[in-house]
């Protein structure tokens, strides 16, 4: 190993769209990554609901490709399959530096991700997750637990998908003071409101279109009732503004009540209605439909996300990008792994 | 000094709008800065065209305030004034870690900033500048010279004013690959084109309005002929995309030729015309009026700036903010000072 190279063994939990994209990015750009960053990640285990695939020496690019193509159930793999082995068992028994947690979101109790993350912390493993559930319910406690166990906890894929909203606030605005944050943080509701305003269709029609296109789930509650936006504003509040808040602190209204008439009236004033998540230094975090000027940089259309940071010196700064997508979100995981790698390397030097 | 605190003595060259704002920010937030970042900056000298003010122990917040209020000539200061002393003399003779260069832009030969910067490098001082001139003419050579002299060279205020476009690309998109950059990088021309499109006035009328409001200079050549945008695209090309290019490599067209008829025709297609600076991995950097969709996040109005990074994995990411302003640009200087401080501190640890 050349100076500064840090080996990184990864346990990947969850093998859906994001999980598969994580393996694809790591496999495909493996050689470039080493060249650019002295970064040598190896996926030593993948766990899905049926069991695990484990190779302590690292699953090869070819093996990852095969697993991706075959898909569920992964644990039938003749070489490395462990049918029925649970994520908790794998975290406990497989040697690794980092757990990447990309299982489905659950905002009732955060499970199974909550258990995976806390188990990882307790066994001394860093965690990268794209799972908003545990963070929305218990981010202040999770950040403390990570610190207590002396491990890193990163989750840039939870807000903005591949758009680095958390890093932007934390790293690019250093030296300034962020006074407030306001954002369109959910692509599904933005698509629905854009359709309603531009094509003059009702909420129900726009929702059906979104479902047909795969932008909305069969049960659209998480999106249209504003839970997803609320999760993201909680994460921004904790990570960027040092506010100790959770999902229950958010004053939340969804978009079911937005009417064509309201959109028309807003349009007369040069405005439109968007579902806005907002937080400042003191008040309650809010999620609600709000009128914003069409000329505002925040006023993006379709499934785009946008967030505006109000800063003391540099004024308003708006970041716009796709808020979802497998490859995009996987790129956020890679970013987090590189950030952990950078911090580990500078610890080794000191 | 507590662990990690780095003293930083600063020579400030140029005491116009940006220079004054730099002293204001450092003085006003002095105590907070130390608390937040263990960062202890002291301005030990200020140089303007009439001479210098020097206090090797650091000019106090009160003294900085007095100088700001009195303004030109600064060197008459009864305590610390040195009438007629040149910037080069000060850089040579005053002990300091960093030179902050904020004199007026000159794209003919980059002077006097070019001499200030190279003198600083040769005397072992880090440089923070907001001055595009020397960078547009000789950025590849200046980066080499800084490296040769083992000093840091930072210039985030040269692109986007307070909007951290350079940092965003370099720090937030790590792990991804930037394939191309496209931006509205000049507020004056954006104001003129926005006025023409929205109020249906000619280029000349819009320019006059911009001049009345102080958005355009009496000689508007730098802005309307696209030189300012070209300087910024050169800086992005070198810093973000590792392209070794200078101002003479840019294919540049200004906005004098944009007519109301062209704007009307673009509007019929749902588009508008903006002055766009663009660079990709291989071709010539370009600056020219281009038609872009009104729904594009890049399509910002008034004096706003916006830049879109096309990345391999995370898709298109657009950053929008004010592109100029004394306090905003000074906040970029502070950001650069903190970045240098961070790098010096991690060197001390290793």
Boltz contact constraints between the chains, C-beta under 6 A:
constraints:
  - contact:
      token1: [A, 162]
      token2: [B, 314]
      max_distance: 6.0
  - contact:
      token1: [A, 163]
      token2: [B, 317]
      max_distance: 6.0
  - contact:
      token1: [A, 164]
      token2: [B, 172]
      max_distance: 6.0
  - contact:
      token1: [A, 167]
      token2: [B, 172]
      max_distance: 6.0
  - contact:
      token1: [A, 168]
      token2: [B, 172]
      max_distance: 6.0
  - contact:
      token1: [A, 171]
      token2: [B, 171]
      max_distance: 6.0
  - contact:
      token1: [A, 172]
      token2: [B, 164]
      max_distance: 6.0
  - contact:
      token1: [A, 172]
      token2: [B, 167]
      max_distance: 6.0
  - contact:
      token1: [A, 172]
      token2: [B, 168]
      max_distance: 6.0
  - contact:
      token1: [A, 174]
      token2: [B, 338]
      max_distance: 6.0
  - contact:
      token1: [A, 175]
      token2: [B, 334]
      max_distance: 6.0
  - contact:
      token1: [A, 175]
      token2: [B, 335]
      max_distance: 6.0
  - contact:
      token1: [A, 175]
      token2: [B, 338]
      max_distance: 6.0
  - contact:
      token1: [A, 176]
      token2: [B, 331]
      max_distance: 6.0
  - contact:
      token1: [A, 295]
      token2: [B, 301]
      max_distance: 6.0
  - contact:
      token1: [A, 297]
      token2: [B, 300]
      max_distance: 6.0
  - contact:
      token1: [A, 297]
      token2: [B, 320]
      max_distance: 6.0
  - contact:
      token1: [A, 300]
      token2: [B, 297]
      max_distance: 6.0
  - contact:
      token1: [A, 301]
      token2: [B, 295]
      max_distance: 6.0
  - contact:
      token1: [A, 313]
      token2: [B, 327]
      max_distance: 6.0
  - contact:
      token1: [A, 313]
      token2: [B, 331]
      max_distance: 6.0
  - contact:
      token1: [A, 314]
      token2: [B, 162]
      max_distance: 6.0
  - contact:
      token1: [A, 314]
      token2: [B, 328]
      max_distance: 6.0
  - contact:
      token1: [A, 314]
      token2: [B, 331]
      max_distance: 6.0
  - contact:
      token1: [A, 315]
      token2: [B, 322]
      max_distance: 6.0
  - contact:
      token1: [A, 315]
      token2: [B, 328]
      max_distance: 6.0
  - contact:
      token1: [A, 317]
      token2: [B, 163]
      max_distance: 6.0
  - contact:
      token1: [A, 317]
      token2: [B, 321]
      max_distance: 6.0
  - contact:
      token1: [A, 318]
      token2: [B, 320]
      max_distance: 6.0
  - contact:
      token1: [A, 319]
      token2: [B, 319]
      max_distance: 6.0
  - contact:
      token1: [A, 320]
      token2: [B, 297]
      max_distance: 6.0
  - contact:
      token1: [A, 320]
      token2: [B, 318]
      max_distance: 6.0
  - contact:
      token1: [A, 321]
      token2: [B, 317]
      max_distance: 6.0
  - contact:
      token1: [A, 322]
      token2: [B, 315]
      max_distance: 6.0
  - contact:
      token1: [A, 327]
      token2: [B, 313]
      max_distance: 6.0
  - contact:
      token1: [A, 328]
      token2: [B, 314]
      max_distance: 6.0
  - contact:
      token1: [A, 328]
      token2: [B, 315]
      max_distance: 6.0
  - contact:
      token1: [A, 331]
      token2: [B, 176]
      max_distance: 6.0
  - contact:
      token1: [A, 331]
      token2: [B, 313]
      max_distance: 6.0
  - contact:
      token1: [A, 331]
      token2: [B, 314]
      max_distance: 6.0
  - contact:
      token1: [A, 334]
      token2: [B, 175]
      max_distance: 6.0
  - contact:
      token1: [A, 335]
      token2: [B, 175]
      max_distance: 6.0
  - contact:
      token1: [A, 338]
      token2: [B, 174]
      max_distance: 6.0
  - contact:
      token1: [A, 338]
      token2: [B, 175]
      max_distance: 6.0
  - contact:
      token1: [A, 346]
      token2: [B, 346]
      max_distance: 6.0
  - contact:
      token1: [A, 349]
      token2: [B, 350]
      max_distance: 6.0
  - contact:
      token1: [A, 350]
      token2: [B, 349]
      max_distance: 6.0
